[in-house]
């Protein structure tokens, strides 16, 4: 158990480091691209490229990843992260930026959509059981949310440096992407120094991941529904929500970063409560009945007449919208066999990433056309439809309680 705790701490450290830089990249990305002379449409297209590239990489991981040790794959992903930050910070033209976004690990959204996610989820599932697993997923998600909140606050650093030191704002922003690459090197060190840990006793067959078999039908249904949720979320990834706040209310990147900081703290608090709520009402009910009011708030924010009302509704949304993340992760690995967990995590992540990749281009096009409320309203409506369909499809399913695990 001590070995499992040590490995879990490394997973948390890597997740936290990645979330810090993801937090400020999502906020700075639109401002950086606009400073380079690219428009709102380019922001959407490059955001789409990041998500589409992550989706294809995750698909490859689900199909062939079981052929290589997870440690080797994590190390390779960290090297790619380091290369992404260095290359993106050194580029200015649209096509090189688009290629780097597609191949690399940049994340324009609030959550983790990279190839790290299914690999780390599989490790967590192998280290813990039952309630302990749900709590571990919650801690993993909480660390990511809290670190991303402070990362968003760091989006104000380029403006501060530019004002105090007289450095051009675009140069200061380039330095932030270089820092992203440096964090990739730190993550590489964490995973390259990790020793392989033995699996828990009593769970034969977990050492080797296998493709989906017995659980294929359940995972396919979940993946289809998750893709609807992800497409809707792609319409208002953090980069586009920053663009909306800037266009609609004139917020600067630093002010938007402050908003995402406080929103991230609310998200962190709600994810800390998620396992306790799930223990009372179940994983599925937690996923659905916290999500619906959050999306009603998003629709309300789209038509809010003033900045305070819009921010208030978005804060309420932040306090509710991510409670489904740790419970969803626990739900997926609980309804499949232990050997299928890595494949299930990948194959539910792939449609989410592919669907999410379509959203930013559509959202950016709507913003460019002047339809500022449309992406938020469409996102909220689609997510409510997803919630109701998910509940109807699985309410009679033999789903486990948070303390149970499928053998």
Secondary structure, 3 states (H helix, E strand, C coil): CHHHHHHHHHHHHHHHHHHHHHHHHHHHHHHHHHHCCCCHHHHHHHHHHHHHHHHHHHHHHHHHHHHCCHHHHHHHHHHHHHHHHHHHHCCCCHHHHHHHHHHCCCCCCCCCCCCHHHHHHHHHHHHCCHHHHHHHHHHHHHHHHHHHHHHHHHHHHHHHHHHHHCCCHHHHHHHHHHHHHHHHHHHHHHHHCCCCCCCCCCCCCCCCCCCCCCCHHHHHHHHHHHHHHHHHHHCCCHHHHHHHHHHHHCCCHHHHHHHHHHHHHHHHHHHHHHHHHHHHHCHHHHHHHCHHHHHHHHHHHHCCCCHHHHHHHHHHHHHHCCHHHHHHHHHHHHCCCHHHHHHHHHHHHHHHHHHHHHHHHHHHHHHHCCCCCHHHHHHHHHHHHHHHHHHHHHCCCCCCCCCCCCC
